[in-house]
Structures are given as C-alpha cells and as structure tokens.
Amino acid sequence: MNRTLGTCYYPEHWPREVWEEDARRMAELGLTWVRIGEFAWKRLEPSEGDYQFGWLDDAIAVLKGAGLKVILGTPTATPPRWMIDKLPDMLALDAEGRPRKFGSRRHYCFSFEPYKAECARIVTALAERYGRDVDAWQTDNEYGCHDTTLSYSDAARDAFRAWLSRRYNGIEALNTSWGNVFWSMDYDGFDQIELPNLTVTEPNPAHSMAFRRFSSDQVVAFNKLQVDIIRAHSDAPIAHNYMGKVTDFDHFDVGADLDIASWDSYPLGFLEDRAGAGEAHQIAYARQGDPDFQAFHHDLYRSVGRGRLWIMEQQPGPVNWAPYNPEPLPGMVRLWSWEAFAHGAEAVCYFRWRQAPFAQEQMHAGLLRPDSAEAPAFAEAAEVAREIADAPTASVTQAPVALIYDYASEWGWSLQPHGAGLGYFKLLLDTYRALRKLGLSVDIVPPDAKALTGYKLILAPGLLTPDPALVHALAGSEAEVIVGPRFGARTADMATPVPLPPSLPGIDVTVARVESLRPGAEIALANGGAVLGYRDILEGGAPVIEATSDSQPVMMREGALSYLGGWLDQPALTRALSEACARAGVHVREMPEGVRCRDTATERFWFNYSTETVDIDGNTLAPAGVLRQEL
C-alpha cells in the first residue's frame, strides 16, 4: 500500500486563468489526488436538461495534465434551486415537521422517489462522460451530516409503511412484536402507522427502533443506486466520505457496496462537540484535538472499507463551524496525517486547497489563504510529502484486540439511555481510550461472528441486540472475551428478552435489574475506582472478579468469558483491561499523558498530543511530535 496525499478543489470557485497555476503548485507540493465536483450541480446543469460539462472537461484535463489524479464527486448533496421549484416535496422534514429548506446543503429526503430519479439521471450523465477519465469516485457528500438521515415527510411515512409490511408477516405480527397492547396502541392495518414524532410523550421504542432501521436502509439504497450506475460505466474505485460520530445509519451496510471507506477528519472541531470530553480536557487539547477520537474513526472506517481507508478531508487549520475554532499547534497537521497513515490510510486529502473568500465556509482555512499565499499547513503538508516519499510501502496487520461496534446498539441506547449523558458511542470511546492508554493497537470490527477470528482479546461493551450467531461465537471463542454492560438487553424489537440477559452460554450470570447513577453518586469498587452512570445488578454463580465496596458483583467470569456489569471509570477500566490482557498474553505499556502508539506490519508509531516533551525508549518526542520505528 502506497501512502499518498491530496486536496479538495473547487475550480468553479476560481477564475479560469488560475487553474494551471493551482495544478502546478499541487503537483510540486507532492499531492497525488484532487477531489472535485461534489457541490457543483447548478454549474453542471443550470436548468433542467441543460448540461454544461465543458468547464468540468477543462478542469479535469488541467489537473491530469499536471500529473494529478482526479476524484469526481456526485453532486447530489446540493440539488439546485430549480429542482426545489420542480419537486417541492423533496425536502426532508425535521422531527417537529419543519422543512429543511433550500439555502444550504443536504436539503433532500432519502425516501422521495422523484428526487432519487433525478440523482440517477445526473449520476448517469457523469458516469457516461467521465467513467474512463477519472481515477476515483465519491458518492454524494457526508451522509447524515447536519442531522439529515431521519426525515418525517409524507414520502418517508409512506416508504416506512411499505418497509414494515415487508418486514412483518401481517399487522398482528407487528402488534405482537412491538407490544402494542400497551397503552392500547394496536393497529388494524399498516396504513394507520405514522412516523414516531410529535407524540404526547415518548413513542413506543419498538416503533422508533424500526424507524431507525428503515432510515438506515434508505441511505443504503440511495448510495447503492449511485454505485450501480457508476460501476456500469467505470472501473475506478468508489468511496463515500463519512463523518465523525454520525451514527444514525449503518456505515457497514453502506460500505458493503463501496470499494473504499473515507471520512472527514476535523480534530479541533470534533473536540468541542463530539469527543465527549470535559472542559479541562478540551482546554488541554484545544490546539491538538482529542488523542483518541481520530484514531477511533480511522480504525472504524478501515473496517467499514474492509481494509481500505482514505481521509477525504483533513483539517489544515481553523475551521468555521465549531463552538471555538483555534489554530492547530505547530506540527499537528503533520501528526494528524501520519496518524492516519499509521492506522492504514492510503490517502490523506486536505480540505481545502484555497480558503474561500465568500459564503458559509469563508472562515475555514485551506492550504492556501484566499490571496493564494501559503497558509501554515502548506509547509507541514510539504514535509509529509517528503517523508512519505522515503517511507517504505506500508501494510496493515491485525491488532491483538478487537472492539465490536454495532450501529443498532447505538440506536437502542439513544432511544433508552436510562440516564442523562449515557450513550453507546461514549461507552465505546471510553473503552477504546483505555486500551490506547495501555499502548495497544485496536481493530474495530462489525457485529459479525466471522470478523472475530485471530484476536487474543475481544470486547463487546454495550452490545444491546446481538444476533444469536454472534452470541455463540463470543461464548465459544478461544480469545479472552469481555461483554457488557447491557449485553443482549433487548431483542431486535426493543423488548426485554426472557430468559433475562445476558443469556450467555458458559457463564452463570443474570442481570436482575439495572440502575443509572447521577454525577456525584458513583459506586466505589473494592479494588479502587468506581462505577459511573450505569450498573447492571448481577446474580449468578460465576466467580466475582470486581465488586463494589459493599461486595455487590460488578464483573463476573467463567473460563475466558467475562461479564462486566457497569460503566467503569478510567482507573477501574484500566485495571480490568490490564488483567484481561495479561490472561490473553497481550503486552501492555501505560502511555505518558497524551502519548499514543500504533503498529503497522513493519513499523511502530508514537504520537505526542501533549504540550510536554516526553522520552520514548531514549528518543525525545516533542509536542506534536511523531516517531516512526522499524519493527
């Protein structure tokens, strides 16, 4: 696998006379890839059927003439105004029934079939014209960004009813599965079912969970429509650019139809509103980003891409959209780039080439300033380009530890968090953070029994609705396995299963009841640390490994299978994971504050997110420093 760099470019934003100069400077910088076109529908089709491809022909020719490779994005995230006039019902509605209006982007409903037909038409035109000319494709842009997966439109309601009719064998089967006898919610027919919004109090969680599954399937179908068209005309690989902590559709399902999973990495923007850290942590890492948030997504999307990972947008400087938008610490753009490569990225593309002097993103930095002078990130990108030219060809190796990630469990936790501030993503990130603080490389894997082969330690925290095959695979694994809390706590239709969870073969443990804990009401553990936020109250004959200070079981184990019945603080979680690693034969090494380690097949990388210089095996690692060692 070769490591390459790229950028995102908008030739339609700039005078024609600067294109050659831009392309020349990109090539001289050491870039390989240039993404174009993903927001250009109005320029490509100013009015219905009036295709204007000449400027795009020209732009592709200029870029390829400079030796660059072109990624062409389909423009379906920004339908033009004339289309809204033609199809006013294509707009999504939010949960309050308000239209997501024109004037920004992502203003469409995944369920509105006439809009999907328009998408098929423009994608067909692009694929027919450029299928043999471009080097890669991107479908749409950032599915789900700005809370745009769920739509409460009439089109979504009608499609949801049809989806339910296919899923359930008659309305009585649905009533039984959903428990609609409660509160007299039985339906007489599928045409009576509305969307789960604007109810007096919370809707039936089975109803909401079905709507989440349906909405995810709509994204999958929308993406597949485009992929199938492109594949009919092009052999170039196809990617989509996912976002950080966008969890309301199943990325594994979307990725099954793609060649590459890419994501848009904005470490400083995500620190403020997505990494879930407290104020002190945000201040300490304000110019570096969270030490684990980016790495988590690298590992997640490498799995979504079945080994193929790109960073389609890498933050190069201050962004415009976070609560606070500081400049990165010098060296961080280089660190973020190398961290992506260490986690298996084939390409890191900086967003954007030149900062826009107009519209919504004019405060978003690029590699160039609006006047075309070099921004600070330009020099760091040049340094990375020189370094990867000298780096050996890289390959990813299987990590010793697997962390299972399940989108349906995320939906279930969001519907029934049972306590303020509790959520599946945060639980997973807390677990991942503890593993990384122990110096471990981690693979994030789907909830699929076939994905578990070869690992020494497998973790399944919060896995709410595992299928039976996965349950049996975990129970029968030769690896050390830790599951819980809330493992198997709900059926696919959000009912409590009987026998009570976790119902795991090989371990005598039952969750008798559950409780959530307010901040300040943590439960101390006998060996130190505490249970935070959530606790399963356990019964059973399995040996107790962790207990509260008043001897109530929190973690129980038989053989290599453990049930962890609480959300542990970092000291307690670190202890439990260290002990599991020792049993599994996995070497751990506690990291200095802000320092992280990652192995490829032939290299070990060290990354310093802290503002202090640290010593690593006799090597000095400065703030924002990267150390690469041959294995």
ABEGO torsion letter per residue (X at the ends): XBBBBBBBBBAAABBAAAAAAAAAAAAAAGBABBBBGAAAAAAABABBGBBBAAAAAAAAAAAAAAGBBBBBBBAAABBBAAAAAABAAABBBBAAGBBBBBGBBGBBBAABAAAAAAAAAAAAAAAAAAAAABABBBBEBGBGBGGAABBABAAAAAAAAAAAAAABBEAAAAAAAAGAABGGABBABAAABBBBBGBABBBBAAAAAAAAAAAAAAAAAAAAAAAAAAAAABABBBBBBBBBGBAABBAAAAAAABABBBBBBBAAAAAAAAAGBBAAAAAAAAAAEBAAAAAAAAAAAAAAAGGBBBBABBBABBBAABABBBBBBBGAAAAAAAAAAAAGBABBBBOBABBBABEAAAABBBABBAAGBBBAAAAAAAAAAAAAAABBBBBBBBBABBBBBBAAAAAAAAABAGBBGBBAAAAAAAAAAAAAAAGBBBBBBBBBAAAABGBABBBBBGBABBBAAAAAAAAABABBBBBOBGBGABBAAGBBBOBBOAGBBGBBBBBABBBBBBBGABBBBAAEEBBBGBBBBBBEABBBABBBAAGBBABBBBEABBBBABBBBAAAAAAAAAAAAAAAGBBBBBBBBGBBBBBBAABBBBBBABABBBBBGGBBBBBGBBBBBBX
